[in-house]
């Protein structure tokens, strides 16, 4: 029997009414919500240092709206809103239930918190050893502890750091009885979890062809109808805005991934085996997913305090923008020497002028230092002091202010059998030992093209020059200091051209910001897509990045805006549900 799993949150700060919308909008079996990201763990750490809860308090607001209805209808609730303190979050849910006159069995999952760490932290991307003292270190647990909690009668399961997909995989294990060796089914649920964990991004949100999406202002959240073999149908409640199409699902599948082998603690899902089919309006069948054994290690998110930062943004208008930027910087550094800071980042972002009007650019100056005083008002006031003695048309977007602390994220790993998850249900403590899946872990494949060695390809030359986005969609995001950029098209003919045209070297030409950074390219022909991983583009990750687009959210749209020669026989995209 199919398990209907609904999502009501893609990040800490998502639409508060979503839980009620999903519970009241139609039949569902499980309500899930993803509150955690790498940046969120740092935010929660800051809250905890200030004496505030180390969990996502908005989860309680949503539970107050729907808990009674969920208990009446037998809807299970599974959320990672526990953050750094799942026990306290579960206790708060139990207290809420008591105030509402409800009887709810609330479970929480622990074991992901590895603090205090034993031994050095090795950066999984660079191989470097972390010298700073971590303030958080959390292993990404899988779905098995969630399944155990549900098997023991939990109505609400609150976790700390689990994989985003575990919020779907865990209920799937409980409902369908999957064992560690059911790798294809588990991998299918991992894919389903990846599709719905970012909420409306699967139903038309942030979609490259947003003009096709009806009533985006009232976009419905996604539902995965999960079957016993791991296949699923992605849909949404009737009467809601948004769109579920092969295109919207493809876009989300390409979000924040690396190679086609998507590693997870329950299974490695082969994204190069996914098949998508439009079953009907707002219904996409996801099938064919093959699974492999999970790696012998778990990913670990480690955060430490990096120092203090401050950013001042100046507006440059009209003629001589680059000269004005130079004069502005000279005036600032004459007051506070550039070399006095640990780090300085300057970003000049030009903007297109209106028709017949003057162009505008933003000059962002960011300083970072271990000394809060140096990075604080001593810097920001120095920038403001140049206001009447600088370039013509001077004005700023940021008032003088103090420096703020920033964190640095480091991806690391730990042996899976060294982490012991614990489920607590109504006071009963249950250890969940690590069980290795049968089969050998396959080697991680290298990128299809080696950095710096990719040729220009044999794509057909000529054709009218037009934006790449008239043919291709894109979705981009961050993973620590790396950025991923997925690009897809809608026909086999378009893909044959894209895969030949968009090489690593071509990407460097179209996006000069990638410079000489290592780039990997992976082909996903079944999705008519390519995925690029640009290593180091975001420096030390979103919390420490001084970039305007610190999470590479707009990297794909910048690529789509670049004009390239597109052969005449490559048609513009057609609506994939027509």
N, C-alpha and C positions, 0 to 999 in steps of 0.2 A: 504494500500500500504506500502511496506517495506521501511524503512528509513535506508540508508547506512551511517553509522557513522565511520569515519576513525580517527585513532590516529596518531599523528606525534611527540609526545614527552612523555617520561615517567619520566623525571627528568630535573632539570635545568643543562644543560650540554649535553643533548642528541644530536643526529645527526642533524646538522643544515640543511642538505639537505632533511630531511624527509618530510617536508611540501610540497616541490616541487614534491618529488617522489609520494606522495599520491594524489596530485591534478592532476598531469600529467599522473599517471599510470593507470587510469581508472575512471569510473563514481562513484562519491560520492555525498552525499547531505550535509553532515556536516563534517567539519574538526575540531577535538578537539586536545588539548594538555594539559598535566599535567606537571606543572613546580614546584609544591610545595611539600615539605616534611617537617617534623618537623625541620630537620636541616636547610632547606632552609629558613625558617622564621627567624632563628637566623642569617643566612648569610645576608639576606636582611636588618635586623635590624642593623647589623654592617655597611653595605653600607650606610644606611640612616644617621647613626651617623657621617660618614665621608663626608656627603654632596652629596652622590651619590643617584641615583634613588632607591626607595624602591620596584621596580618591576623587572621582568626578562627581561633584555634588549635583549637577544637573540630572544625573540618573535618578536621584531621589525625587526630583520634581516630576519626571516622567512616570515613575512608579506610583506616585500619589494619584496620578490621573487614570492609571489603567490597572493597578494591581487587583482591585476587586473584580473587575471584569475578567481578567486573566484567570483568576482562581475559579470563577463561576463556569468558565468555558473550558477549563483544563489546558489553557495555553501556558506552556513553559517559557520562562524568561532566562536568557543566557547573555551575559554581558561581561566585558573586561573592564568595566568602570571602576573595579577595585583598585586599579593603578598600583600604587606603592603600599596600600593598606587594605587588601581585600577583606580581612577580618572585620575591621571597623566599618567598612561599607556594608557588609552583610548584617552586622549588628544594627546599623542605622535603618536598613530595610525592615528588619524584624521589629524594631521600635515603631517604624511607620505603620506596619501592619497592625500592631497593637493599638495604636491611636485610632486607626480606622475601624477597629473592631473585627479584624480579619485574622484567620489562622493560616499562616503560610510557613511551609518548610523552606528555609533559606540555607543554602550551602555556599561555602567559599573554598577556593582552591589556592593553596600556597605552595611554596617550594621553588618558585621562580627567582626569589630574591636571594642573591648570592653574597650579599654583604654580611660581614666583612670578607673581602676577597682573600683567598690564599694563593700566593704566588703572583707573578707578574702578569700584566694584561698585554697581549700581543694583538696589534691591529691586524684584522683579517685582510684588509686591503693592501696595506703597505709593508707588513711584516715588522714594523717598528714596535718597540716596547714602550708602553705608556709610562712616563716619568711622574706625572701628577697623581695625586690621591683621588680615587673615584668617590663620588657621593652617591651614585646609584650603580647597580650592576644586576641586570635581570635577564635570565635565560628565557627564551621563547618556548613555552611548553606547547604540547599538542592537544588534540581533542580527547584523548583517553580519560583524563581526570574529569572532564565535563560529563562524559558518558557515565562514569562511575557515580557521579553525583545524581544524575537523573535516574539511574538504576536504583538508587537508594531513596527515591521518592521526593527529591527536591523539586519544589515549584519554581524557585529562583536560584540560579547559579551565578555567583559573582567570582570573577577571576582577577588575577593580576596580569602580568605580561604573558599572554599566549599569542600564538600566531593569529593574524586576522582570520585566516581560513578556519582555524580551530573552532570558531563560534558556530560554524556549519558542520564541520567534520564530526565534532563531539556529539551533537544531537543525531547525526546520521548513524554513528556507531550504536547509539542507544536504541534507536528506532528499528534499524535494519539488522542489528546483531553482527556487524562486521567485526572480524578478527584481524590481527596484525598482518596476516597473509593475504587479505583481500585487497591487494594493492591497486588493482584497476578501479574498484569501487571507491576506495579511499582517495585515490588521485582525482577521480571525478568530483568527489565532494570538496576537495581542495580547490579545484577550478570553480565550482559553484560558490564557494566561500570567497574566493578572490573577486568574483564578479559582483557580488552584492555587498561586500564589506565597505565600499565607499559610497553607500547610499545612492543618491540620485545620479551619480556618474554612470550608472548602468541604464538609466531611464531617460537619457537625453541631456543631463547636466554636463556642462563643460564640453559639449560635443562640437566637433569641428564644423559640421554642417548644421549649426543650430537653427538656421532658417527653416529646416524641415520639422522641427520639434514643436508640436502644438501646445499652447498654454504652459510654457516653461515656468511661468510665475507660480503655478500650482502643481509643480512636478511631483508625481507620486513616487514613493520609495519602492525598491525592488523586492520581489518574492522569488525564491527558488523552490520549485516543486521537485524535490529530490527523490529519485527512484532507487530501488534496491540494487541496481547494477551500477549506481554512481552517476548515471546520466540525469539530466534535469531539464526543466523548462523554466526559463527566466521570464517573469511577467510582472504585472503590477495590478493593483485594484482597479476595477472598472470605474469610469467616471473621473479619474484623476488625470492631471496633465502629464506631459512628457511623452516619451516614445520608447518602446522596446523593439529594437530592430537588430538585424545582423550587424549593422554598422555601430550602434551604440554599445552592443556587447563586445564587439571587436575592440573598440576604443578602450573599454575598461580592462579587457584582457591584456592589453599592451601597457597598462599603467604600472610603473615601478617594478619592472621585471628585468632580468638579466638574460641568461641563456635560455633556450627552450626547455631545459631541465630545471623546473621550479622546485627547489629543495624545501622540504618541510619535515617536521619531526614524526609525522605519521606515514608519509609516502612522498616520493619524488614524482611530481606530475609532469608528464611529457606534453608541453604546450604545442609541440609540433604534431600532435595526434588529434587535437581538438577538431571536431566537426560542428559547424553551425548551420542551422536550417530554420527559415522563417516558417513556423507552423501556422500562423494566422496573425491577425492584428495584435500587436503587443505580446506576442508569444514566440520565443526563440528556443529551439531545442538544442541542447549542448550534449554531444555524445562522442563516443569513440576514444575517450581519454585512456591512455595507457599509463600504468603506474610502475615504478621501480622502488626498490628498497630505499628507505630514508638514509641520510648520512649518519655516521656513527657519532656525530657531534651535534650540539644545539647551538644556534646563534645566541650571542649574548650582547645586549645593549649596555654599554658602559658610558656614563656621563661624569665629567669633572668640570669644576669651575675654571674658566680660562682667563678671567681678568675682568676689565671694565671697558665699555665701548660707548662712543657718542657719535652721532651723525648729524651733520648740518647740510641742508639742501638749499641751494641757491638757484634762481631762475635766470636764464640768459635768453635775451630776445633780440631778434633782428639780425643785423649784419655783424660779421666778425665774431661768431660764437666761439670759435676755438681761441681766438686772441683774448676774448673776454674771460674765458676759463683760465687762461694762463695768468692774466692780470689778477684775477680773483685769488688764485692760489699763492701768487707771490706776496700779496697783501697779507694773507693769513699766516704764511710761514715766516714773514718778517716779525710777527708778534709772538708766535709760538713755533720754534724751529721744528721742522718736520722730523729731523733725526732724533728729537727728544722723546718720541713715542716708540713703543715696541713695534707697532704695526700701523701703517697708513694705507688706506685704499681710496682712490679717487675714480669716480665713474661719471663720465659725461654721456648723457642719454639724449640724443637729438630727437625731436618730434617733427612730424610732417606739418608744414604750414597750411592754414586754410587757403582756399582759392584766393589768390591775389593778396594774401596777408603775409605778416611777418612770422618767420619760424621761431619756435621756442625750444629750448633745451634745458635739462636739469643737470646741475652739477652737484653730485653727492660726495661729500668729504667725510670719511669715517676714520676715526682714530681708535686704537686699542692699546691698553696699557695695564700693567699690574697695579699701578697707582691710580686710585679712583680720582684723586684731586687733579692730576695732570689731564686725565681724559674728561673731566667734568666741565665746570663753568670756566675754568682757565682756558679751555679750548673754545667752547661755544660762544663765550663773550668776546673772544678775540675775533671770531668770524663776524659777529654783529658790529663790532667796532669799525669794520671796514666799510660800512654801509654808505657813508657820505664821502668816502675818499677812494672809491673804487671805480668799477666799470659803469657805463651808462645803463640805466634801466634796472639798477640793482633792486631786487627784493628776494626775500627768502620764504620758505615754507615751514621752517622749524624755528620756534623761539629758542633763546638760550636756555639750556637746561643742564641738569647734572648727568653724570655718566651712570650707566646701568650695568649690572653684572651680566656676563654671558657665559653660557656653557659650551662645552665641546663634547660631541658624540664620537665614540670609538666603537666600531663593530668588532666583536671578538667571538670566541667560541669556547665550548667546554664539552668534555666527553658526556654523551647522553646518559650513560649509566652512572655518572657521578651526581646526577640531579634526581632527587626523589620528590615527586609531587605528593601532596597531602590534601585530601578532601575532608572537610568537616561538615557533617550534616546533622543539625539539631544536637550538637554537642558530641556526636560520635566521630572519632578521628579515624580515617581510613588511608593507609599508605598505598600509593599506586606505583608499584615498581616498574622500572623500565623493562620493556619486552622487545627484544630485537626482532625485526621483521625478517622472514626468510628471504634469501637471495643476496647476491653480492651488490654492493654499491658500485654503480658504474662510474667510470672516470668522467670528470667534468670536461665537456668539449670546449675547445678554444673557439674564438670568434671565427666567423666564416672567412674574414679577411684580416690579415695581420696589420697592425698600425703602421702607416707610412709606406706600405707596400702595395696598397690597392691601386689598380690601374683605373683609367677613365671608363673602362668597360667598352662594350660594342653597341651601346644604345644608338638607335637611329639618329642621325644628325639632322639639323634643320627643323623647320616647323615654326609656327608663330611663337613669339616670346610672350609668355603669360605667367601669372603666379602659379607656383607648384600646387597651391591649395585649390585651384580650379579642378584638379584631378584627384589629389591625394588628401586624406585626412591625417591628423597627427594627434598624439597624446603624449605628454612628457611629465616627468616628475623627478623626485630626488630619492636617493638612498645614501644617507650620510653625505660624504663629499662628492659622490658620483651623481651624474644625471643620466636618466634613460630617456630615449626618444623613439617612440614607435610611430611608424608611418605605414598607412595602408591605403589600398585602392579597392575597387569594387568589381573588376572584371579580370579574367585571366590574361587578356590582351594588355590591359593596363599594368598588371603585375610583371609580365614579361619585360615591358619597357622599364618599369621602376627598378626592378632588381638588377638590370644591366646599367641603368643610368646612375642610381644613387649609391655610389661606392663610398668608401671611407674618405678617399681623397676629395671626391666631389662634395661630400658633406663639409669638409674643412673649407672648401671654396665658398660654399653658400652660407656657412656660419663661421665667420672669421674668429669669433670669440672662442672657438674650440682650439685654436692655435695648434701647438704641437703636442697637445695632451693625448695620452693613449686612448684610442677608440676601438671598440669591438663592434662588429656587425654580425647579427644573427638573422637567418632567413626563416620565416614562418609561412611557407607557401600555402598551407591549408587555410590560413587566415588572410592570404594575399597581402602579407605584411612583412616589413623589415623592422628589426629592433636594434638600436644603437645604444651602447653604453659609453658615455664620455667620462673617463675617470679623472677625478680631481677638479672638475669644473666648478664645484661649489666649495672648494677649499676644505675646511674642517666641519662642514655640515651646516644646516640651516640656522642653528642657534648661534653659530660663530660667523656666519657668512655676512660680509658687508654688501653683497650684491643687492640691487633693487629687486631682482627676481631671485630671491634666495633659495627657492625650492624648485627652480626650473619649470615652473608651471606654464610659462609662456614660451618656452624654447621651441615647442612644436609649432606654435602660431608664427613665430619669427621665421621659421623655415618655410612655412606655407606661403608667406608673403613675398618670398624671393621669386623674381621672374626668371624663368628658364625656358629654353626652346623645347616645346612639346610637339611631337609629330602630329600632323593633321588627323591621322587615323585614331588617335587616342581621344576619345570623346570625354566631355565633362561628365562628372558623376551623375548617375541616375538614382532616384530614390529607391532604396533597396527593399521597400515593401510594396512597390507599385506592381 
